Amino acid sequence: MTGQEVIFDPLLPWPAIWGGALGVALMLGLAVWRGLSGWWLRALAAIVLLAAVAQPSLQTEERRAQSDIVILVVDESASQRISGRAAQTAAAVARVEAEVAALPNTELRKVVVGDDAGDGGTLALTALARELAQEPRARVAGAVLVSDGQVHDLEVGTNMPAPLNVLLTGQKTDWDRRLMIRTAPTFGIIGEPLSLTLRVEEQGAMPAADAGRDVTLKIAVDGAPAQDYVVPVGVDLDLPLTLEHGGQNVVQIALETAAGELTDRNNAAVVQINGVRDRLRVLLISGEPYAGERTWRNLLKSDSAVDLVHFTILRPPDKQDGVPVSELSLIAFPTRELFVDKISEFDLIIFDRYQLRGILPAAYLNNIRTYVEDGGAVLVSAGPDFASVESIYHSGLGPILPARPSARILDEGYRPLVSELGQRHPVTEGLETYTPEGGVEGTIGAPTWGRWLRIVELTDAEGQTVMEGPEGRPLLVLNRVGKGRVALLASDNAWLWGRGFEGGGPQLELLRRLAHWLMKEPDLEEEALNATAEGLVMTITRRSLSEGAREVTVTAQDGTETVVQLTEKAPGRYSADWVAPDIGLYRLSDGEIDRVMALGPAAPREFEETIASEDKLKAVVARTNGGFLRLSEGMPDIRPVRAGRPAAGRGWIGVTPRGAYQTVDIHVMPILPAWAFVLLAGLLSIAAWIREGRR
C-alpha cells in the first residue's frame, strides 16, 4: 500500500512568508480599488512566487500494513477458583481466542494474573498497563478482562487507546458470609486481658431465610477444644482473651458454613499473638558470701524486664561478734510475705550456695516445693555447702532436686563440657562454639574456654544432664517436676568465666539460657514444632532430644494432607522448606505435637469481597466506551466498531480496528522545478500588463 501527501521546505521562515502574503493582499486590495482589470492575474503571479519560496513537494510513502492487537487479561486469583468460576473462565478464554482468530488482521496477547505474594489482591489493571507499555499503542484495538470484577489496583491508570470490556464470572444469585478481623494486637501481656474486634458480614443476594440470622462462631486457642458462641451479623464484636503462656499464641476463629454459601474460605481466620511477660519476678537467696556471689545478681539486674528480690545472709546465726541485733538491719526482712503469701508471684527462685542454718523454717522450703510442682521454677547453684550435712538436699526440697550429693567435693581444674544430650538441648546447644574474648572459636567437643576449679560430686542424676565435669561427672542437670522445672549446677565457679580466668567462657549466655528455660521461654523448649513463612514458602522446624528420622504431616483447609520429610540440620534440630499451594490455614502434626500455621493475613484480601460485581470497574470501563457481559448469560461475540462508538451490547463486545501501518520507503519529488515557478509567474505578470494596457 502507498500514501501521498504534500510537504513544504521553505527558503524563508514561515513568518516571513506570511508577511509577504499580507503585503501581496494589500497590493491586490489597492488594485481592486483602482479598478485594474488584470488584478486577478497579478494575484496568481504573487501566489506562484510565494509557492516557489515555500518549495512544495509531493511525498510518496511505501507502507506495510500491521495487524491489530487485542489484549486478553485472565484473572486466575484465588477468588476465581470458587463455585465453578474456573470453568467459566476457561470457556470464556477459549471463546475470545476463537473470535479474535476469526477477525481479519488481528492478533491476541494473553496475560494471566494470579495471587499477589504481598496480598495486594488481584492486580489486573497493573498487568494490563504493563502489557500496554510493551505494545505499540497505535495497534491496540481493544482489551478484554475475564474476572469477577474484584480487582484491587484501581489507582493504576491504563490510559486505554481502545475499548476495555469485562466478562464477569459468577452468578447473580451468589451470596456469602465472611468473618472480618477488624483489630488484632500483635502482642499481649501474659495473664492480662486483651480483646480482638471482629465482625460477621453478609454479601450478595442473601436468601430471606438466612438474612440477618444469628450465627455460631467457634473459637480455639493453641489447638485446644473450640468453644461455641452465638453472635449477630453486621455488628462489631469484642472478643476478650487472656494469654496463658509466652511466645506465639494462635487464636483460631471459625464461622459456621451455611448451605448454599458461595465459599467457606472467608469463614475462618487465624490471629497470632506474641505473649510477653510484663515483668519477670525473681527471688535470689544467697548463702555464705564468696568471690562469685554477685554473679547472679549482676546477670538479673542487667535485664530491665526483671524485678529482683535478693535475700542474702550476711551474718550466719552461729557468728558471735557482739554486735547488737538491733544494729544488724534497719527493717525486718519480710520472709513470711515472700515464702508464704506471695511465693506464687515469682517466676524463678535461685538458691546460690544456700545451706540449712535455721534461718528459713522447714515449712517455707516445703512451700517452695509445692510452688515448683504447681508450675514454678527453682535453680540451685551448689558450692561446698551442698555436700555437707547442712545441704539443702536434706530439706523439703530434696525430693524435687534432680540429683543427690555424694558428700564428696573435687577441688581440681577441669574444663566443663557439653554432654552428648546437651548438644541437642536448647540451653547448651552450640555453646561450645562461643568464642571467649581474645580466644579462638571452639568446636563441638573441643571448647576453648577456661577451666573451673571445683565440682560437687552428684549421684542418682535424673532428668537431663546437659553439661559434664571431670570423668563425665554431672555438672548441670535439668528436670521437670509436676508443672514446674528444676535445675542443679554442681559448681560455684561459673564466675571464673566472667572474670576471664584462662580466657573466660560464655558465662552470661549459659546463665541467661538457663534462667529463661526455667521460666518456660518458648524459644528454649527442647521438644517443639515451629514454622515460619515467607510468601508461600513454609520453613518447618522440629526440635527434639531424641534421635531418628522425622516427618511432619501438613493438612490444608480442604483436608489435603502432605507428608514433609525433615532433615537434621544440627544436633536435635530438624527442618525442611515446603511450598504451600495457596494462602490459608494449615495444621502441622508429627504425631506428638500439633501446630497451626496461617499463610497470608488473618483475612486474605482475595476473600474480603467474593460476589462478582461491576461496581469497582465501572468508571474505568466507561472511559473507554466498553461494557460488561455476564458469562452466566452466554458467551460473547466480538465485532469491529468505529472509534468513539459504544463497544458493547447484548451478547457482543467490540474492538476498534486501528489501521496501523509501518513506513518502509519514502520518495519526495518537487511539484515544479524553480525555473518553472519563475516562468509561470513571469507569464502571469505579462498577461496582466497586456490586459490592463488593452483596456
Phi and psi in degrees as a GROMACS rama.xvg file:
@    title "Ramachandran Plot"
@    xaxis  label "Phi"
@    yaxis  label "Psi"
@TYPE xy
-126.665  160.968  THR-2
-144.391  141.898  GLY-3
-126.836  147.293  GLN-4
-157.641  156.225  GLU-5
-93.107  132.099  VAL-6
-124.631  163.528  ILE-7
-126.359  145.893  PHE-8
-134.859  75.3145  ASP-9
-64.7649  145.341  PRO-10
-76.5779  -28.1016  LEU-11
-117.45  159.556  LEU-12
-59.8746  149.174  PRO-13
-58.1527  -36.2306  TRP-14
-59.311  -36.3055  PRO-15
-68.0232  -39.5397  ALA-16
-65.7176  -43.7138  ILE-17
-65.5692  -31.5701  TRP-18
-66.4259  -41.4089  GLY-19
-62.4607  -39.5798  GLY-20
-62.5127  -37.195  ALA-21
-65.1328  -40.67  LEU-22
-63.8465  -41.4385  GLY-23
-61.7785  -41.6389  VAL-24
-61.7149  -39.6914  ALA-25
-64.8479  -42.2478  LEU-26
-65.3116  -40.4429  MET-27
-65.2455  -35.7412  LEU-28
-62.982  -38.7849  GLY-29
-65.553  -40.7631  LEU-30
-62.9605  -42.7173  ALA-31
-64.1216  -39.6496  VAL-32
-64.891  -34.7229  TRP-33
-82.5365  -6.91308  ARG-34
78.7855  27.1579  GLY-35
-70.3946  128.532  LEU-36
-74.0856  -21.9575  SER-37
-98.5797  22.3273  GLY-38
-63.1373  -33.2468  TRP-39
-72.1536  -29.9207  TRP-40
-69.5479  -38.5786  LEU-41
-64.5875  -37.8869  ARG-42
-61.1559  -42.795  ALA-43
-64.1949  -39.4563  LEU-44
-62.9249  -41.0359  ALA-45
-65.1737  -40.8678  ALA-46
-63.283  -40.9923  ILE-47
-61.8852  -41.9937  VAL-48
-65.1627  -42.4218  LEU-49
-63.2377  -38.9107  LEU-50
-64.5715  -36.8645  ALA-51
-62.5687  -39.9952  ALA-52
-67.0077  -36.3375  VAL-53
-75.1043  -17.2342  ALA-54
50.6519  69.8785  GLN-55
-72.0972  144.254  PRO-56
-136.893  157.085  SER-57
-102.643  116.99  LEU-58
-100.932  125.234  GLN-59
-113.314  125.142  THR-60
-110.646  135.567  GLU-61
-92.8654  117.071  GLU-62
-114.725  145.062  ARG-63
-113.736  118.952  ARG-64
-65.3641  140.788  ALA-65
-116.141  149.338  GLN-66
-74.8445  155.819  SER-67
-79.3565  156.338  ASP-68
-121.452  129.634  ILE-69
-113.602  127.352  VAL-70
-98.764  125.723  ILE-71
-109.677  115.46  LEU-72
-104.031  119.506  VAL-73
-108.124  118.156  VAL-74
-84.8296  110.569  ASP-75
-117.569  34.9135  GLU-76
-73.1033  176.361  SER-77
-61.2555  -36.5256  ALA-78
-70.3807  -13.3159  SER-79
-89.4641  2.90338  GLN-80
-111.533  22.0831  ARG-81
-115.841  147.631  ILE-82
51.6731  49.1204  SER-83
75.9971  6.15748  GLY-84
-69.6987  -30.4723  ARG-85
-62.5849  -40.5135  ALA-86
-67.8344  -40.0513  ALA-87
-60.3216  -43.6503  GLN-88
-62.9212  -45.7932  THR-89
-61.4589  -42.2411  ALA-90
-65.9065  -39.6186  ALA-91
-66.3905  -40.2257  ALA-92
-62.9007  -44.4041  VAL-93
-61.8508  -39.5889  ALA-94
-67.4563  -43.4346  ARG-95
-63.3583  -42.2999  VAL-96
-60.2643  -41.9909  GLU-97
-68.7777  -41.3444  ALA-98
-66.5496  -41.9336  GLU-99
-67.977  -36.8973  VAL-100
-63.1808  -28.0176  ALA-101
-80.7262  -15.2582  ALA-102
-77.3178  139.155  LEU-103
-70.2735  140.024  PRO-104
53.4461  45.7452  ASN-105
-134.749  136.651  THR-106
-116.171  156.986  GLU-107
-116.547  133.99  LEU-108
-114.71  122.567  ARG-109
-108.226  130.501  LYS-110
-126.381  128.072  VAL-111
-105.554  131.093  VAL-112
-113.046  122.945  VAL-113
-106.099  -158.029  GLY-114
-79.0982  137.97  ASP-115
-75.7414  129.683  ASP-116
-63.2489  -29.9025  ALA-117
-89.0303  15.4606  GLY-118
55.7472  43.0747  ASP-119
-81.96  -1.06419  GLY-120
86.716  -149.693  GLY-121
-89.66  114.835  THR-122
-104.097  60.6852  LEU-123
-71.161  -41.5144  ALA-124
-69.0058  -31.3934  LEU-125
-63.7304  -43.5601  THR-126
-64.052  -39.6504  ALA-127
-65.0034  -44.2615  LEU-128
-63.8957  -36.8976  ALA-129
-65.9733  -39.8405  ARG-130
-70.4385  -38.8474  GLU-131
-60.5345  -35.9137  LEU-132
-67.6112  -20.2696  ALA-133
-94.2527  -9.12157  GLN-134
-114.065  148.616  GLU-135
-63.7515  123.792  PRO-136
-63.521  -27.3706  ARG-137
-68.2817  -14.3233  ALA-138
-100.762  -11.0515  ARG-139
-76.4209  115.269  VAL-140
-96.6005  -10.8134  ALA-141
163.225  171.609  GLY-142
-140.9  145.657  ALA-143
-126.643  127.41  VAL-144
-112.37  120.246  LEU-145
-99.2055  110.089  VAL-146
-161.757  170.653  SER-147
-89.2536  3.94851  ASP-148
84.8278  -6.02857  GLY-149
-92.7999  81.1261  GLN-150
-106.12  157.795  VAL-151
-127.208  23.1058  HIS-152
-132.643  47.7248  ASP-153
-65.0523  -17.8885  LEU-154
-75.439  -11.4284  GLU-155
-78.1886  124.564  VAL-156
-88.9937  124.099  GLY-157
-93.729  -27.0141  THR-158
49.5845  55.3598  ASN-159
-64.2343  129.842  MET-160
-86.0118  0.710155  PRO-161
-149.668  174.527  ALA-162
-65.1021  142.379  PRO-163
-112.363  121.023  LEU-164
-116.507  146.034  ASN-165
-119.19  127.17  VAL-166
-100.762  110.341  LEU-167
-86.3475  129.977  LEU-168
-85.8699  -176.976  THR-169
83.8885  -176.263  GLY-170
-125.036  151.934  GLN-171
-65.4089  -23.595  LYS-172
-91.2016  4.63997  THR-173
-62.9792  141.885  ASP-174
-146.132  158.666  TRP-175
-159.031  152.015  ASP-176
-114.378  148.599  ARG-177
-139.493  150.472  ARG-178
-99.1889  122.912  LEU-179
-110.577  132.39  MET-180
-96.7652  104.911  ILE-181
-75.8829  -48.0117  ARG-182
-139.529  141.428  THR-183
-150.379  123.85  ALA-184
-71.5314  148.812  PRO-185
-85.1971  -20.7908  THR-186
-147.522  160.367  PHE-187
-149.883  156.396  GLY-188
-85.4612  131.272  ILE-189
-60.4773  131.74  ILE-190
84.5543  -6.86055  GLY-191
-109.083  142.36  GLU-192
-70.386  144.459  PRO-193
-140.373  173.418  LEU-194
-142.411  148.462  SER-195
-106.709  145.979  LEU-196
-110.456  122.145  THR-197
-132.43  168.086  LEU-198
-153.437  142.615  ARG-199
-108.32  123.086  VAL-200
-118.774  151.516  GLU-201
-110.584  142.309  GLU-202
-136.002  152.5  GLN-203
81.563  -160.4  GLY-204
-84.2488  78.4302  ALA-205
-65.181  133.179  MET-206
-63.5556  147.285  PRO-207
-59.9446  -32.4521  ALA-208
-72.7149  -22.2984  ALA-209
-106.036  -21.206  ASP-210
-63.2257  128.29  ALA-211
74.6292  3.73079  GLY-212
-77.4555  142.677  ARG-213
-61.381  147.647  ASP-214
-125.403  167.798  VAL-215
-106.877  130.381  THR-216
-107.817  138.83  LEU-217
-110.828  125.406  LYS-218
-124.748  127.041  ILE-219
-135.057  146.21  ALA-220
-118.523  124.532  VAL-221
56.4126  39.151  ASP-222
75.6205  6.19254  GLY-223
-69.4609  164.516  ALA-224
-55.0427  136.616  PRO-225
-76.5052  149.754  ALA-226
-111.11  142.3  GLN-227
-96.7875  139.735  ASP-228
-136.207  134.026  TYR-229
-94.9816  122.356  VAL-230
-131.575  155.849  VAL-231
-81.16  163.824  PRO-232
-99.4462  155.325  VAL-233
73.6329  17.6936  GLY-234
-130.651  136.307  VAL-235
-70.0431  128.746  ASP-236
-118.945  135.117  LEU-237
-97.7279  121.114  ASP-238
-102.942  110.94  LEU-239
-77.2621  140.048  PRO-240
-139.027  152.186  LEU-241
-132.536  119.936  THR-242
-76.748  133.884  LEU-243
-97.3807  -17.4243  GLU-244
-147.326  162.88  HIS-245
-77.3268  170.308  GLY-246
81.601  -158.37  GLY-247
-78.6762  126.192  GLN-248
-112.12  123.686  ASN-249
-103.864  118.817  VAL-250
-106.038  118.99  VAL-251
-103.873  128.597  GLN-252
-125.899  126.475  ILE-253
-130.711  137.974  ALA-254
-102.527  136.219  LEU-255
-59.8732  142.805  GLU-256
-94.6698  126.269  THR-257
-91.276  152.166  ALA-258
-64.9233  132.12  ALA-259
89.8768  -3.37833  GLY-260
-67.5099  144.615  GLU-261
-60.1773  -46.4321  LEU-262
-156.886  154.633  THR-263
-106.524  7.88593  ASP-264
-66.5422  -24.5744  ARG-265
-104.541  19.4964  ASN-266
-96.8444  -0.317821  ASN-267
-135.145  148.964  ALA-268
-145.52  150.122  ALA-269
-123.763  128.327  VAL-270
-117.085  126.837  VAL-271
-106.265  118.138  GLN-272
-118.934  128.143  ILE-273
-85.9859  118.217  ASN-274
-84.0558  127.78  GLY-275
-126.387  153.626  VAL-276
-88.0615  136.497  ARG-277
-63.882  -55.098  ASP-278
-142.589  141.19  ARG-279
-92.8628  121.18  LEU-280
-101.568  121.97  ARG-281
-124.793  134.588  VAL-282
-108.835  117.15  LEU-283
-107.401  120.359  LEU-284
-111.59  109.341  ILE-285
-101.717  138.678  SER-286
-95.4997  -130.102  GLY-287
-63.5986  132.181  GLU-288
-59.6592  143.06  PRO-289
-153.613  177.8  TYR-290
-61.6132  -30.8465  ALA-291
-103.717  23.3462  GLY-292
-61.0344  -33.9091  GLU-293
-87.7272  5.07873  ARG-294
-58.1584  -53.5347  THR-295
-68.7283  -38.5885  TRP-296
-62.5298  -44.8373  ARG-297
-63.7552  -39.6228  ASN-298
-62.4891  -47.1949  LEU-299
-73.9331  -35.0618  LEU-300
-73.164  -19.5576  LYS-301
-72.9629  -14.9191  SER-302
-100.608  115.192  ASP-303
-67.631  -15.7997  SER-304
-87.9338  2.37832  ALA-305
-106.046  127.745  VAL-306
-97.5017  113.784  ASP-307
-105.411  129.193  LEU-308
-112.555  118.121  VAL-309
-109.43  115.011  HIS-310
-105.048  109.126  PHE-311
-124.949  144.6  THR-312
-102.565  100.537  ILE-313
-87.4555  -22.1933  LEU-314
-139.198  100.563  ARG-315
-59.3277  153.979  PRO-316
-61.5824  -27.7782  PRO-317
-83.5412  1.60082  ASP-318
-86.6272  121.889  LYS-319
-114.148  99.3196  GLN-320
-123.231  8.5827  ASP-321
79.6345  3.66191  GLY-322
-77.3159  126.504  VAL-323
-59.7827  143.883  PRO-324
-60.8392  -33.9689  VAL-325
-64.877  -17.9239  SER-326
-99.6621  0.333545  GLU-327
-81.4707  -27.4066  LEU-328
-151.243  143.729  SER-329
-76.6112  -36.0208  LEU-330
-132.376  154.183  ILE-331
-76.5629  135.358  ALA-332
-72.0516  131.452  PHE-333
-79.2032  67.9987  PRO-334
-64.9164  -41.6345  THR-335
-65.1738  -41.4187  ARG-336
-63.0196  -38.6207  GLU-337
-75.3726  -43.9937  LEU-338
-97.9503  -2.42226  PHE-339
-126.178  -58.5054  VAL-340
-75.2518  -42.7948  ASP-341
-118.951  17.9359  LYS-342
-63.0902  -31.8327  ILE-343
-71.4167  -12.1857  SER-344
-82.1877  -10.9681  GLU-345
-85.8314  142.992  PHE-346
-88.5286  -23.396  ASP-347
-156.577  138.886  LEU-348
-120.558  128.64  ILE-349
-117.124  128.531  ILE-350
-104.595  113.599  PHE-351
-108.944  101.403  ASP-352
54.471  41.726  ARG-353
-86.9475  140.364  TYR-354
-133.46  156.933  GLN-355
-74.5799  115.893  LEU-356
-134.579  17.2024  ARG-357
81.3175  6.33902  GLY-358
-75.6572  -46.5629  ILE-359
-99.0917  121.624  LEU-360
-60.9831  155.035  PRO-361
-58.6216  -31.7663  ALA-362
-64.5068  -33.0889  ALA-363
-66.5324  -42.1586  TYR-364
-67.9194  -33.1621  LEU-365
-65.5741  -36.7253  ASN-366
-61.6476  -37.6051  ASN-367
-65.9728  -38.9323  ILE-368
-62.4365  -43.1665  ARG-369
-63.9344  -38.8148  THR-370
-58.2909  -41.6682  TYR-371
-67.3406  -45.9768  VAL-372
-62.5844  -25.7924  GLU-373
-90.0918  3.43674  ASP-374
123.734  2.16977  GLY-375
-81.7794  -174.361  GLY-376
-140.949  139.403  ALA-377
-133.196  136.213  VAL-378
-123.237  130.354  LEU-379
-112.728  116.193  VAL-380
-99.6285  106.15  SER-381
-93.4324  140.143  ALA-382
-120.718  -160.185  GLY-383
-57.1669  -26.7013  PRO-384
-59.8169  -30.3005  ASP-385
-69.3186  -22.1607  PHE-386
-95.6143  2.60448  ALA-387
-95.8589  178.434  SER-388
-71.3986  -16.5652  VAL-389
-95.1419  19.0529  GLU-390
-63.0382  144.116  SER-391
-64.3292  -16.931  ILE-392
-64.1139  -25.7933  TYR-393
-89.6141  16.4451  HIS-394
-106.675  -168.673  SER-395
-65.8921  -11.6132  GLY-396
-82.4505  -16.5795  LEU-397
-52.4284  -45.3538  GLY-398
-62.5909  -20.3646  PRO-399
-102.234  -5.1539  ILE-400
-75.3045  143.397  LEU-401
-80.7605  -0.560066  PRO-402
-158.099  160.701  ALA-403
-112.51  136.397  ARG-404
-74.1204  142.181  PRO-405
-91.0242  2.79642  SER-406
73.0739  13.4107  ALA-407
-113.934  132.79  ARG-408
-116.189  129.945  ILE-409
-105.87  109.965  LEU-410
-96.7816  86.3643  ASP-411
-152.784  153.767  GLU-412
-76.6868  137.647  GLY-413
-155.814  156.105  TYR-414
-101.643  117.998  ARG-415
-59.4136  138.909  PRO-416
-124.444  148.274  LEU-417
-81.4625  128.444  VAL-418
-71.6409  170.931  SER-419
-60.9559  -39.8326  GLU-420
-68.3532  -37.7507  LEU-421
-63.6638  -26.6336  GLY-422
-67.7699  -16.9646  GLN-423
-102.401  -14.4056  ARG-424
-85.7119  135.501  HIS-425
-62.6236  -21.4597  PRO-426
-68.4733  -35.7046  VAL-427
-121.181  3.94973  THR-428
-59.5291  125.824  GLU-429
70.2008  7.65176  GLY-430
-64.6174  -31.3968  LEU-431
-68.3261  -19.0444  GLU-432
-87.274  -3.55435  THR-433
-70.3401  132.91  TYR-434
-96.1424  121.16  THR-435
-62.7747  156.567  PRO-436
-60.0277  123.203  GLU-437
79.4487  3.04819  GLY-438
-98.0418  -168.404  GLY-439
-111.407  142.417  VAL-440
-60.8012  132.769  GLU-441
-88.6612  177.991  GLY-442
-131.694  167.849  THR-443
-60.5744  125.785  ILE-444
87.7534  -10.3676  GLY-445
-140.712  67.267  ALA-446
-70.4865  159.694  PRO-447
-108.528  10.1504  THR-448
-76.691  170.595  TRP-449
-75.7459  172.648  GLY-450
-87.8982  160.628  ARG-451
-106.322  161.398  TRP-452
-118.102  2.01992  LEU-453
-153.724  147.029  ARG-454
-150.46  140.798  ILE-455
-91.4942  124.937  VAL-456
-70.4415  130.83  GLU-457
-115.014  147.968  LEU-458
-131.273  167.514  THR-459
52.0317  43.7415  ASP-460
-68.7488  132.101  ALA-461
-115.419  165.945  GLU-462
81.6389  -133.801  GLY-463
-123.337  113.664  GLN-464
-89.9997  106.034  THR-465
-100.968  -16.4641  VAL-466
-135.956  148.152  MET-467
-129.006  151.469  GLU-468
-102.361  -149.016  GLY-469
-64.1387  138.839  PRO-470
57.8675  32.2498  GLU-471
73.2132  17.8198  GLY-472
-69.2357  143.539  ARG-473
-62.0047  131.032  PRO-474
-113.877  -44.9132  LEU-475
-128.766  117.313  LEU-476
-121.219  130.382  VAL-477
-116.012  148.699  LEU-478
-157.768  158.742  ASN-479
-109.367  133.637  ARG-480
-127.624  115.333  VAL-481
59.3372  -125.518  GLY-482
-92.7457  -4.14367  LYS-483
-107.838  -172.105  GLY-484
-137.74  148.852  ARG-485
-135.282  141.255  VAL-486
-132.502  142.958  ALA-487
-129.184  117.234  LEU-488
-104.522  113.711  LEU-489
-85.6762  34.8096  ALA-490
-159.068  149.365  SER-491
-108.463  25.3608  ASP-492
-104.281  12.0164  ASN-493
-60.4819  -25.8251  ALA-494
-64.4147  -21.4644  TRP-495
-61.5203  -36.2596  LEU-496
-64.7602  -40.8677  TRP-497
-66.3534  -28.5534  GLY-498
-86.5893  -0.968373  ARG-499
78.0819  22.4722  GLY-500
-63.7645  122.69  PHE-501
53.4508  37.5973  GLU-502
98.212  -13.1843  GLY-503
73.1058  -164.168  GLY-504
-170.071  -176.576  GLY-505
-80.0392  60.0956  PRO-506
-61.3976  -51.9885  GLN-507
-63.1271  -40.7568  LEU-508
-64.5104  -43.0678  GLU-509
-65.0006  -49.3263  LEU-510
-68.0471  -34.7824  LEU-511
-64.6617  -47.3635  ARG-512
-61.3822  -41.5525  ARG-513
-62.9889  -45.642  LEU-514
-64.3316  -41.1335  ALA-515
-73.841  -29.6929  HIS-516
-65.9165  -41.7106  TRP-517
-63.1122  -33.572  LEU-518
-89.4778  15.589  MET-519
64.7424  41.8266  LYS-520
-65.4113  123.062  GLU-521
-57.8649  -33.5  PRO-522
-68.4494  -12.3097  ASP-523
-111.974  17.0443  LEU-524
-71.4  132.065  GLU-525
-76.9856  -23.4343  GLU-526
-119.105  104.776  GLU-527
-149.667  148.69  ALA-528
-123.787  115.539  LEU-529
-124.256  159.296  ASN-530
-149.365  138.221  ALA-531
-126.881  161.12  THR-532
-140.684  144.908  ALA-533
-133.329  106.443  GLU-534
69.1428  -127.088  GLY-535
-99.5375  4.76383  LEU-536
-92.6424  115.997  VAL-537
-102.568  126.311  MET-538
-100.152  113.674  THR-539
-101  128.803  ILE-540
-127.695  129.131  THR-541
-118.643  120.665  ARG-542
-105.25  133.122  ARG-543
-154.595  149.769  SER-544
-85.6597  -17.1136  LEU-545
-90.203  157.415  SER-546
-99.6569  167.085  GLU-547
120.562  165.229  GLY-548
-65.4296  148.279  ALA-549
-128.846  143.49  ARG-550
-145.19  150.254  GLU-551
-126.126  135.408  VAL-552
-96.4314  122.168  THR-553
-104.39  121.866  VAL-554
-110.884  123.544  THR-555
-84.1263  175.661  ALA-556
-64.444  -29.5164  GLN-557
-86.1103  6.50281  ASP-558
90.3487  -3.36317  GLY-559
-67.817  131.763  THR-560
-110.711  138.374  GLU-561
-130.97  129.019  THR-562
-94.9912  122.186  VAL-563
-109.571  121.555  VAL-564
-82.8902  129.669  GLN-565
-98.9147  146.798  LEU-566
-113.391  138.579  THR-567
-75.9147  108.982  GLU-568
-87.2084  -27.3038  LYS-569
-153.597  162.472  ALA-570
-53.7562  121.164  PRO-571
79.3742  3.98509  GLY-572
-126.816  114.911  ARG-573
-113.507  138.429  TYR-574
-152.995  164.206  SER-575
-163.632  153.009  ALA-576
-100.888  135.609  ASP-577
-133.826  131.476  TRP-578
-93.1798  116.948  VAL-579
-76.8541  146.903  ALA-580
-73.0292  -20.7585  PRO-581
-164.145  163.586  ASP-582
-70.9958  156.954  ILE-583
144.484  -164.149  GLY-584
-99.6109  132.072  LEU-585
-129.711  141.447  TYR-586
-109.703  129.582  ARG-587
-111.328  139.03  LEU-588
-153.363  138.932  SER-589
-116.487  17.2469  ASP-590
92.7479  -20.2357  GLY-591
-115.336  -39.9989  GLU-592
-125.262  135.95  ILE-593
-111.818  147.271  ASP-594
-148.776  147.266  ARG-595
-110.709  134.902  VAL-596
-131.697  133.762  MET-597
-110.601  124.713  ALA-598
-97.551  126.343  LEU-599
92.3244  -177.578  GLY-600
-73.9623  172.69  PRO-601
-60.2882  -35.5943  ALA-602
-130.431  95.8019  ALA-603
-54.4797  138.086  PRO-604
-63.9991  -30.3156  ARG-605
-61.1216  -25.6267  GLU-606
-112.263  14.0364  PHE-607
-69.0374  -40.851  GLU-608
-132.544  113.373  GLU-609
-110.048  -10.0867  THR-610
-79.0768  125.8  ILE-611
-63.3567  129.48  ALA-612
-152.614  150.535  SER-613
-97.0075  2.89521  GLU-614
-61.2406  -45.2557  ASP-615
-67.7489  -37.2033  LYS-616
-95.2112  0.479463  LEU-617
-58.6592  -46.2377  LYS-618
-66.819  -38.5718  ALA-619
-65.0174  -43.568  VAL-620
-70.6058  -38.319  VAL-621
-62.4468  -33.6089  ALA-622
-65.9185  -17.7743  ARG-623
-107.276  5.13605  THR-624
66.6998  19.0139  ASN-625
-85.1184  -166.774  GLY-626
-161.044  -175.949  GLY-627
-117.787  145.642  PHE-628
-140.308  123.912  LEU-629
-80.7698  126.785  ARG-630
-67.6385  -23.5945  LEU-631
-67.3732  -16.2138  SER-632
-98.274  1.85236  GLU-633
130.394  159.602  GLY-634
-83.3496  148.843  MET-635
-87.8304  153.276  PRO-636
-92.2435  157.047  ASP-637
-118.838  124.818  ILE-638
-122.919  150.052  ARG-639
-80.0618  136.381  PRO-640
-131.77  155.532  VAL-641
-73.0475  152.837  ARG-642
-59.6472  137.869  ALA-643
89.0231  -10.4689  GLY-644
-92.432  154.098  ARG-645
-55.2163  135.877  PRO-646
-112.687  29.5594  ALA-647
-156.098  146.796  ALA-648
-156.245  -168.067  GLY-649
-68.7956  109.856  ARG-650
80.4259  6.5357  GLY-651
-146.144  155.373  TRP-652
-129.861  158.469  ILE-653
-121.627  156.08  GLY-654
-126.889  154.843  VAL-655
-106.415  109.534  THR-656
-58.2893  136.332  PRO-657
-100.878  -23.8315  ARG-658
60.9108  33.6171  GLY-659
-71.9188  151.512  ALA-660
-145.757  166.383  TYR-661
-122.164  126.567  GLN-662
-80.474  120.874  THR-663
-104.382  -21.3452  VAL-664
-156.796  150.498  ASP-665
-134.139  132.371  ILE-666
-120.456  130.936  HIS-667
-120.876  126.313  VAL-668
-135.222  127.72  MET-669
-59.5175  144.119  PRO-670
-65.2697  -43.582  ILE-671
-140.157  148.062  LEU-672
-70.5661  163.288  PRO-673
-60.1143  -40.8654  ALA-674
-65.0866  -30.0647  TRP-675
-68.9352  -39.136  ALA-676
-61.2865  -43.545  PHE-677
-65.3244  -43.0123  VAL-678
-63.0511  -44.7853  LEU-679
-64.1893  -41.5128  LEU-680
-64.5338  -38.4557  ALA-681
-66.0101  -44.445  GLY-682
-61.176  -41.8512  LEU-683
-65.8891  -37.6995  LEU-684
-66.1619  -42.1715  SER-685
-64.3495  -41.6065  ILE-686
-60.9781  -40.2736  ALA-687
-64.2971  -39.4574  ALA-688
-66.8115  -43.045  TRP-689
-63.1864  -45.0007  ILE-690
-63.2344  -42.6498  ARG-691
-69.0399  -33.1003  GLU-692
-68.6831  -40.7153  GLY-693
-61.6653  -35.8334  ARG-694
